Amino acid sequence: MGIVATAKVHSLETPWQGEVSHGKHHYMTDKPASFGGQDGGPATYDFLIAGLISCTMITLRMYAKHKEIELGEFEVEAEFHANREGEEWIERRLHFKTAHEPTLKDKILAICQKTPVTKTLLRSVEIKTSLIE
């Protein structure tokens, strides 16, 4: 497999702000006001969990289509937590508008642990950085 995703951020004049781009998609990133930013866009960990929950939603919908299962309308939300001991974790919650059988609930939870972004986060990833002048 080759390149899975690309992104670029251009620093802006306002401290902490940048314009993120993915091809034709452009949006702002910033720090929250509580951290000295202007709150002009999502912060870095917001993007991280947005990728996780987006992947979760897409994977579940693909599974449902493949198995011809009607999941109905649902939401996925997540929070990134850190404590003073240096521990970090993500809490992910799924909210379905319709009730499902216990066996399907178990399958949904199992699929969530197998989404591509979940697997990447759980195993970590090497980051190679270079300076180009």
N, C-alpha and C positions, 0 to 999 in steps of 0.2 A: 504494500500500500504506500502511496506517496503522501503529498501534502494533504492534510485533512482540513485545515483552516488557516487563514491568514488575517492579520490585523496590523494596523498602523495607528500611532497616536502622534499628533503634532502639538507641541506645547504652545499654549496661548499666553498672551501678555499678563492676564490675571493670574496671580499665584495659584498653583495647584490645578488649574484648568487645562484641559486638552481636548482636541477634536479627534475622536476615534473614528476610523474608517475601515470598512470591510467591503471592498468593491464599491458599489453604488450606495451603500448604507453609511450614513454619517450621524454621529451623535456626540454629546458632550460627556466628559468625565470630570469629576471634581471631588473635593473632600467635603464632608458635612461641615456646617457652620460651627459645630461643637469642636471640630479639629482645625479651625482656622480657615476653612474654605468658604466658598459662596453657595454651596449646595446647588450648583448649576447642572448637575448630572449625577449619575450613579457613581459610587466610589468603587475602588478595586474589588473588594470582597463581594459587593453587590453583583458585579459581573460574574464572579466565580460561581456564586450560588444560582444566578440566572441561567448560566450554562447547564448546571446540574438539573434544575427543575424543568428547563426546556427539553433537555434530552430525555428526562423521565416521561414527560407528557407525550413526546413523539414516539418513544419506544412502546409505551402502553397502547397508543392508538394503532401502531403498526401491528402489534401482537393481536389486538382485538380484531383488526381487519383480516389478518391471516387466519385466525381461528373462527372467524365469523361470529364474534361475541359482541354484544352491545353493552359497552361500558356506560354509555350515557355521558352527560356533561359532568366534568370534574375539574378540580383545581389542584395544583401542586404548589406548596409553599415551603420555604426553607429559611433557616437562620444559621449563621455562622457564629459559633461561640468560642471564646478563649478565656482562660482564667489565669490567675497570677502564678500558678505552678507551671505555666507554659503548655498546658494541655489545650488542644483545639479539637473541635468536633462540629459536625453539621447535624441539625435536626431537620428532617424532611417529613412533611405531612401531606397526605392526600385526602381530599374532600370530594366524595361522590354525591351527586344529587339523588341517585337511586340506590337502594339497598342491593347487596349482592350476597350470594350463597357463601358460606364459610370456605369452601374449597376454592372458589374463585378469589376470595380475599387473600388466601394463602398464596395463590399463584401470582397475584398482583404484587404482593410483597417480595416474592422471590424474583420476579422480573425486575423490580426496582433495583435490586442488588446487582443485576447483570447489565444495566444500561452502560453504553460505552463510556460516558463521562464518569459515572460512578466507579467503574473498574479502573479508570485512569487515576482518579483521586485516591482510591484505596491502595493502589500499588505505587503511587508517586510516579514522577516522570523526571528524566534528566533534562536539565536546561543548559544549553551551550550558548554562551554569550560572546560576541565579538565586537570590536570597536572599528567602525569604518569612517575614514576621514576623507 
